[in-house]
Amino acid sequence: MQTSGAHQAVPQALDAELVRAQYSPAATYLNTASTGLLPARAVAAVRDAVAGMAEGRANDSLFGDVEEARAAFARIAGVPVSRVATGSSVATYTGLIATSLPAGAEVLTAEGEFSSTVNPFHVRRDLKVRTVPLDALPDAVSPSTALVAVSAAQSADGRVADLETLRAVTRAHGARLYVDASQAAGWYPLAAHAAEADFLASVAFKWLTCPRGVAFFVCPADREGFDALTPAFAGWVAGENPWDSCYGPVAELAHSARRFDESQSLVAYAGARHALSVIEELGPDAIRAHDLALAARFRAGLVGLGHEPVPAPDSPIVSVPGLGARQPELGKVGLQLSDRAGNLRASFHLYNTSAHVDRLLDALSG
């Protein structure tokens, strides 16, 4: 099938040999926005960790994997490791922020945000949560706004927030900016924005291709913002000396973002350390160029078929209105995608190729 723009060249900047060695999808997998594929080195590490637990081998060494994963995410995000906390979910860190806001504080969010990014603010009945369209967020910030909470890329349709403008307007009004990077970390130029966000959280099982159970939180760089966060979920791992903090109240919380650590899923972090090493070796810039080129190829092909995707040209997530109902039939022929809000959502990542795009377009033409 020939479709308009279907044979645009995809940049060959990625190390194709490394990709082939680490990722082995059994089908045409176009669903990273739901769950990323695990690389072989992460799978091997998880298996070894589980075997160690079954055999009674010491597992204290797995805490070293947590620190290696923390450091890797800090490098990818372009922030000091002292700003990075480790946990398991974005909702927990949204809740941490929510519990630290004063009664009556206004939180500004985008319509259709992923629930983990916003629900903890709604649960607090004494906060004022205001919701506006994504594109209207910058203009909606006012002197009464305490916090803007937004995803760097929207889960439902891939639209990318204007974080640079949001950072400028929140500063101008004395508000804080909270960014959920779950649909961005791994392909997005995170290092250009993470340091300037007051708070940033991200799961790692999507575009960072880590096991489920891994999440990262970037806390404020300024002392006022850091001290204003109440470590409401702190346990023994949040101590400055964790092994001396096992009994009774923690005498001394960590001086860094570790005070916001959750008790980590050690098996997941054993794999995360190695998955993040693949992302670093391939390079986020090369991954971004690859992913966006594939998405552009798909968008061009859709137009040739008479379909109009949701406008999000700078995202590897492509959402097609009216085609969500076709997701089950596509799955039966080995094309893995999602149905989100009635839209067919395709998400293109480092282990995808032009052939995968064309196979999907061929299926949609039938």
Secondary structure as the mmCIF struct_conf table of DSSP 4:
data_model
#
loop_
_struct_conf.conf_type_id
_struct_conf.id
_struct_conf.beg_label_comp_id
_struct_conf.beg_label_asym_id
_struct_conf.beg_label_seq_id
_struct_conf.end_label_comp_id
_struct_conf.end_label_asym_id
_struct_conf.end_label_seq_id
TURN_TY1_P TURN_TY1_P1 SER A 4 HIS A 7
HELX_LH_PP_P HELX_LH_PP_P1 GLN A 8 PRO A 11
BEND BEND1 LEU A 14 LEU A 14
HELX_RH_AL_P HELX_RH_AL_P1 ALA A 16 GLN A 22
BEND BEND2 ALA A 26 ALA A 27
STRN STRN1 THR A 28 TYR A 29
STRN STRN2 ASN A 31 ASN A 31
TURN_TY1_P TURN_TY1_P2 THR A 32 SER A 34
HELX_LH_PP_P HELX_LH_PP_P2 GLY A 36 PRO A 39
HELX_RH_AL_P HELX_RH_AL_P2 ALA A 40 GLU A 55
TURN_TY1_P TURN_TY1_P3 GLY A 56 GLY A 56
TURN_TY1_P TURN_TY1_P4 ASP A 60 SER A 61
HELX_RH_AL_P HELX_RH_AL_P3 LEU A 62 ALA A 77
TURN_TY1_P TURN_TY1_P5 GLY A 78 GLY A 78
BEND BEND3 VAL A 79 VAL A 79
HELX_RH_3T_P HELX_RH_3T_P1 VAL A 81 ARG A 83
STRN STRN3 VAL A 84 GLY A 87
BEND BEND4 SER A 88 SER A 88
HELX_RH_AL_P HELX_RH_AL_P4 VAL A 90 SER A 100
BEND BEND5 LEU A 101 LEU A 101
HELX_LH_PP_P HELX_LH_PP_P3 PRO A 102 PRO A 102
TURN_TY1_P TURN_TY1_P6 ALA A 103 GLY A 104
STRN STRN4 GLU A 106 ALA A 110
TURN_TY1_P TURN_TY1_P7 GLU A 111 GLY A 112
HELX_RH_AL_P HELX_RH_AL_P5 SER A 115 VAL A 123
BEND BEND6 ARG A 124 ARG A 124
TURN_TY1_P TURN_TY1_P8 ARG A 125 ASP A 126
BEND BEND7 LEU A 127 LEU A 127
STRN STRN5 LYS A 128 VAL A 132
HELX_RH_3T_P HELX_RH_3T_P2 LEU A 134 ALA A 136
HELX_RH_AL_P HELX_RH_AL_P6 LEU A 137 ALA A 140
TURN_TY1_P TURN_TY1_P9 PRO A 143 SER A 144
STRN STRN6 THR A 145 SER A 151
BEND BEND8 ALA A 152 ALA A 152
STRN STRN7 ALA A 153 ALA A 153
TURN_TY1_P TURN_TY1_P10 SER A 155 ASP A 157
HELX_LH_PP_P HELX_LH_PP_P4 ARG A 159 ARG A 159
STRN STRN8 VAL A 160 VAL A 160
HELX_LH_PP_P HELX_LH_PP_P5 ALA A 161 ALA A 161
HELX_RH_AL_P HELX_RH_AL_P7 LEU A 163 HIS A 173
TURN_TY1_P TURN_TY1_P11 GLY A 174 GLY A 174
STRN STRN9 ARG A 176 ASP A 180
TURN_TY1_P TURN_TY1_P12 SER A 182 TRP A 187
BEND BEND9 TYR A 188 TYR A 188
HELX_RH_3T_P HELX_RH_3T_P3 LEU A 190 ALA A 192
TURN_TY1_P TURN_TY1_P13 HIS A 193 HIS A 193
HELX_RH_3T_P HELX_RH_3T_P4 ALA A 194 GLU A 196
BEND BEND10 ALA A 197 ASP A 198
STRN STRN10 PHE A 199 VAL A 203
BEND BEND11 ALA A 204 LYS A 206
TURN_TY1_P TURN_TY1_P14 TRP A 207 LEU A 208
HELX_LH_PP_P HELX_LH_PP_P6 CYS A 210 PRO A 211
TURN_TY1_P TURN_TY1_P15 ARG A 212 GLY A 213
STRN STRN11 ALA A 215 VAL A 218
BEND BEND12 ALA A 221 ASP A 222
HELX_RH_AL_P HELX_RH_AL_P8 ARG A 223 ALA A 228
BEND BEND13 LEU A 229 LEU A 229
TURN_TY1_P TURN_TY1_P16 ALA A 232 PHE A 233
HELX_RH_3T_P HELX_RH_3T_P5 TRP A 236 ALA A 238
STRN STRN12 GLY A 239 GLY A 239
BEND BEND14 GLU A 240 ASN A 241
HELX_RH_3T_P HELX_RH_3T_P6 PRO A 242 ASP A 244
BEND BEND15 CYS A 246 PRO A 249
BEND BEND16 ALA A 251 GLU A 252
STRN STRN13 LEU A 253 LEU A 253
BEND BEND17 HIS A 255 SER A 256
HELX_RH_3T_P HELX_RH_3T_P7 ALA A 257 PHE A 260
HELX_LH_PP_P HELX_LH_PP_P7 ASP A 261 GLN A 264
HELX_RH_AL_P HELX_RH_AL_P9 LEU A 266 LEU A 282
HELX_RH_AL_P HELX_RH_AL_P10 PRO A 284 GLY A 304
TURN_TY1_P TURN_TY1_P17 LEU A 305 GLY A 306
BEND BEND18 PRO A 311 PRO A 311
TURN_TY1_P TURN_TY1_P18 PRO A 313 ASP A 314
BEND BEND19 PRO A 316 PRO A 316
STRN STRN14 ILE A 317 PRO A 321
TURN_TY1_P TURN_TY1_P19 GLY A 322 GLY A 322
HELX_RH_3T_P HELX_RH_3T_P8 GLY A 324 ARG A 326
HELX_RH_AL_P HELX_RH_AL_P11 GLN A 327 LYS A 332
TURN_TY1_P TURN_TY1_P20 VAL A 333 GLY A 334
STRN STRN15 LEU A 335 GLN A 336
STRN STRN16 SER A 338 ARG A 340
TURN_TY1_P TURN_TY1_P21 ALA A 341 GLY A 342
STRN STRN17 ASN A 343 SER A 347
TURN_TY1_P TURN_TY1_P22 LEU A 350 TYR A 351
HELX_RH_AL_P HELX_RH_AL_P12 SER A 354 SER A 365
#
